[in-house]
C-alpha cells in the first residue's frame, strides 16, 4: 500500500550563528577591526585636510 504525502513542513533556523558564543566573539572581533580601520581612515583624512589648510596659509 503506497503512502502519499500531501503536505510537507520544513523548518530552518537562519540565525543559528547568533546563538553560538564563538560566532558572537568573532562578530565582536570583526566589528572592532572595522571600527579601527574607520578610525584610521578618519585620522588620515583629518591629517590630509590639515596639510591642505597649511599649504593654503603659506600662499
N, C-alpha and C positions, 0 to 999 in steps of 0.2 A: 504494500500500500504506500504510494508516494506521499510525501509531505509537501504542501505548498506554503511558501512564506509570502504573505501578502504585504507585510509591513516590517520594516527593519529600522530600529533606532540605534544611532551611533552617537556616543558622547566623546568629546575631545577636550582635554584641558589645554588651553592655549597659553595661559600664564603660569605654567608649572615652574618655569625657571625662577620667577619672582619668589616662590616659596622656598627655594633652595638657598640656604645661608651662604654657600660657597659662591653662587652666582651673584648674590647681593654684594658680597665683598668685591667680586670682580667689577660689578657695576660701579661701586664706590671708587674703586681704583681708576677706572676709565674716566669717571666724572672728574676726579682730582687732576688727572693728566690733561683733560680738556680745559679745565679751569686754569691750570698752569700755563698751557700753551696760549690761551686767550690773554692772560696777564702779560705774557712775553710779547705778544703782538701789540697790545696796547702800549706797553712800555717803549717798544721800538717806534711806534707811531708818534708818541709824545716826544721822544728824543729827536726824531727827524723834523718834527714841526718846530721845536725849539731851535734847531740848527738853521732852518729856513728863516725864522724870525731874526736870528742873529745876523745872518747874511744880509737881510734887508736893512737892518740898522746900520751896517757898515757902509752901505751905498750912499 
